[in-house]
Amino acid sequence: MKVIIAGAGAVGTHLAKLLSSENVDVILMDEDRDKLNFSRNNLEIMTMVGIATSLSDLTEVKVKGTDLFIAVTPDQSVNITACMLAANMGARKTFARIDNYEYLLPKNKAFFERLGINAMVYPEMLAAKEIVSALKRPWARQWIELSGGAIILMGIKIRKNAPLANKHLHELGSELKKFHIVAIKRENITIIPNGDDQILPEDILFFTTLKEYVNEIPALAGKETFDVKNIMIMGGSRIAIRTCQYLPDSANIRLLESDKEKCHILLDKVPKNVTVYHDDGRSAETLMQEGINNMDAFVAVTGNSEANILACLTAKRLGVKKTVAEVENMDYISVAENLGIGTIINKKLITVSNIYRFLLHADVSNIKSLTIANADVAEIIVSPNSKITKKEIKELNFPRNITLGGLIRNGEPMMIDGNTVVEPYDKVVAFCLEDSLKVAEKYFR
């Protein structure tokens, strides 16, 4: 498979590195030579200095016959134009990064397909939706609704007083019929457990469960539920604006922005329940002045990873129960997690997970990258006569870095155990560590 990626920014470079490790022929192009000078140790990535909207450069990179052309430059118009040209020149599929949500409306899908653009992603909008989801369930580190919410995947930290703390999985008995522990994150290591593994305080457990059992999970982890009504957001970014628009009108939102001119622009873009303050928000004194002690949640989305992490730590120290940080520097994600930052948002991983499903042969309807677990969770539709339908789950000898979290059969959600036999056309939730999704799909087709 051949993939051309236009745009060697953070998203393009991360995607190129991921694909190159899976034996995909990747060509990364950018008009800025310096952006292509990154470490390529043990990576098979070709690079080219070129303009994504240049017919001669697209011809030189041999766009004709390319399986997937991905445009992820910072400029939406460049991405749209580049995909149109690539499709016209013979690329089989195209994918564009955009910053206009109107392009994603169902009524516009056929229009863009006629132009040759097969799919688009708006990272800031997806990030905002994840933030809103985190604020709705502040006791969870991560929350993903699969199959329209029929199956839930959540990550939650285990407190010392939790009923699950210090128990081995084989001791849980009847509880395991209501949920499945697909992974345990302990410090910087994520494992897929078996019955002999023990749950320890401070572990982050990743559960799959059905909607009807969700309310039982917080108590098992030693957590209390609470409503988030008063929210402080630091940074007037596009993610912040979208978050304000997606939060309910009943929320009381304070938005801090250090740029005075930008504050005036924000006033025309945010709902009436948002108060905009011209303030930095990175010091404890400023946060106290702006009423941090009355906030249920604090969200830092400045685009500066270090500032976001430090601000969330300060908010935690001042008594805020729920914090959310945008952490774009991949090296800082594990640091932020170890420091106890609540929910971590990373646009690169959000964008990559949306693009990644285009490269799989199995019928994958949804993929989510788990920011804090180095893992993917995917909904995969089972093909007739596939390997997974031949035996009970316990006899399939799945690799240790793959587990199944549940399935949908004829519209009905079900938990999975070792005795389950998967049937054709089931939609199965697969949890995959360490870029093993390609391995998992071989069982489904």
Secondary structure as GFF3:
##gff-version 3
##sequence-region A 1 445
A	DSSP	beta_strand	2	6	.	.	.	ID=ss1
A	DSSP	alpha_helix	10	20	.	.	.	ID=ss2
A	DSSP	beta_strand	25	30	.	.	.	ID=ss3
A	DSSP	three_ten_helix	33	36	.	.	.	ID=ss4
A	DSSP	beta_strand	45	49	.	.	.	ID=ss5
A	DSSP	alpha_helix	55	60	.	.	.	ID=ss6
A	DSSP	beta_strand	68	71	.	.	.	ID=ss7
A	DSSP	alpha_helix	76	88	.	.	.	ID=ss8
A	DSSP	beta_strand	94	97	.	.	.	ID=ss9
A	DSSP	three_ten_helix	101	104	.	.	.	ID=ss10
A	DSSP	alpha_helix	106	115	.	.	.	ID=ss11
A	DSSP	beta_strand	119	121	.	.	.	ID=ss12
A	DSSP	alpha_helix	123	136	.	.	.	ID=ss13
A	DSSP	beta_strand	142	146	.	.	.	ID=ss14
A	DSSP	three_ten_helix	147	149	.	.	.	ID=ss15
A	DSSP	beta_strand	151	157	.	.	.	ID=ss16
A	DSSP	three_ten_helix	169	171	.	.	.	ID=ss17
A	DSSP	three_ten_helix	173	177	.	.	.	ID=ss18
A	DSSP	beta_strand	179	186	.	.	.	ID=ss19
A	DSSP	beta_strand	189	191	.	.	.	ID=ss20
A	DSSP	beta_strand	204	210	.	.	.	ID=ss21
A	DSSP	three_ten_helix	211	216	.	.	.	ID=ss22
A	DSSP	alpha_helix	217	220	.	.	.	ID=ss23
A	DSSP	beta_strand	230	234	.	.	.	ID=ss24
A	DSSP	alpha_helix	238	246	.	.	.	ID=ss25
A	DSSP	beta_strand	252	257	.	.	.	ID=ss26
A	DSSP	alpha_helix	260	267	.	.	.	ID=ss27
A	DSSP	beta_strand	274	278	.	.	.	ID=ss28
A	DSSP	alpha_helix	284	289	.	.	.	ID=ss29
A	DSSP	three_ten_helix	292	294	.	.	.	ID=ss30
A	DSSP	beta_strand	297	300	.	.	.	ID=ss31
A	DSSP	alpha_helix	305	317	.	.	.	ID=ss32
A	DSSP	beta_strand	322	326	.	.	.	ID=ss33
A	DSSP	three_ten_helix	330	332	.	.	.	ID=ss34
A	DSSP	alpha_helix	333	338	.	.	.	ID=ss35
A	DSSP	beta_strand	343	345	.	.	.	ID=ss36
A	DSSP	alpha_helix	347	356	.	.	.	ID=ss37
A	DSSP	three_ten_helix	357	359	.	.	.	ID=ss38
A	DSSP	beta_strand	363	370	.	.	.	ID=ss39
A	DSSP	beta_strand	375	381	.	.	.	ID=ss40
A	DSSP	three_ten_helix	387	389	.	.	.	ID=ss41
A	DSSP	three_ten_helix	393	395	.	.	.	ID=ss42
A	DSSP	beta_strand	402	409	.	.	.	ID=ss43
A	DSSP	beta_strand	412	414	.	.	.	ID=ss44
A	DSSP	beta_strand	427	433	.	.	.	ID=ss45
A	DSSP	alpha_helix	437	441	.	.	.	ID=ss46
###
